[in-house]
Amino acid sequence: MASTVVDIADMKIASGDGSELVTYALGSCIGVAIYDPVSKVGGMLHYMLPEASINPDKARDNPYMFGDTGIPLLFRAAYQAGAVRSRLLIRLAGGANVMDTSNFFNIGKRNYLAARKLFFKNNLLVTSELVGGVSGKTMRMRLNDGNIEIKLPGGEIRAL
């Protein structure tokens, strides 16, 4: 099975041809995976920070770095590839509290809340999620059926 890697601060769209989308190192970052089971169009975003207002210059250079700019672009690209909003399955992973034992910055939690807020405002329901914790995750989506696996430290794999 051919894998297309979605890097940090990156987004990819693909369709069900036996391939998969995968993103690694989802610590405090959020992985957003969307999939239309009829058209078999899927997309994945790996964003680092909740809001582009944190650094407008970086947001202009790479809108996928931020949830509030990357998520709308992910959905638009999926629609252009043939996905239909009403059929989309939406899954989230990441949002861990990594290297912030005092919870001072709460980047993982803020990233997660940014996604949930955006989905709520746009009347979109999250199908499933695996967020939080204190360690990174790998998210893998098969494009022929939309199944998602989350790999946790120690090799445990959970379906999402």
Sequence and secondary structure as in RCSB ss.txt:
>XXXX:A:sequence
MASTVVDIADMKIASGDGSELVTYALGSCIGVAIYDPVSKVGGMLHYMLPEASINPDKARDNPYMFGDTGIPLLF
RAAYQAGAVRSRLLIRLAGGANVMDTSNFFNIGKRNYLAARKLFFKNNLLVTSELVGGVSGKTMRMRLNDGNIEI
KLPGGEIRAL
>XXXX:A:secstr
  EEE  TTEEEEEESSS EEEEEEESSSEEEEEEETTTTEEEEEEE BS GGG HHHHHH GGGBHHHHHHHHH
HHHHHTT  GGG EEEEEE    S TT SS HHHHHHHHHHHHHHHTT    EEEE SSS EEEEEETTT  EEE
E GGG EEE 
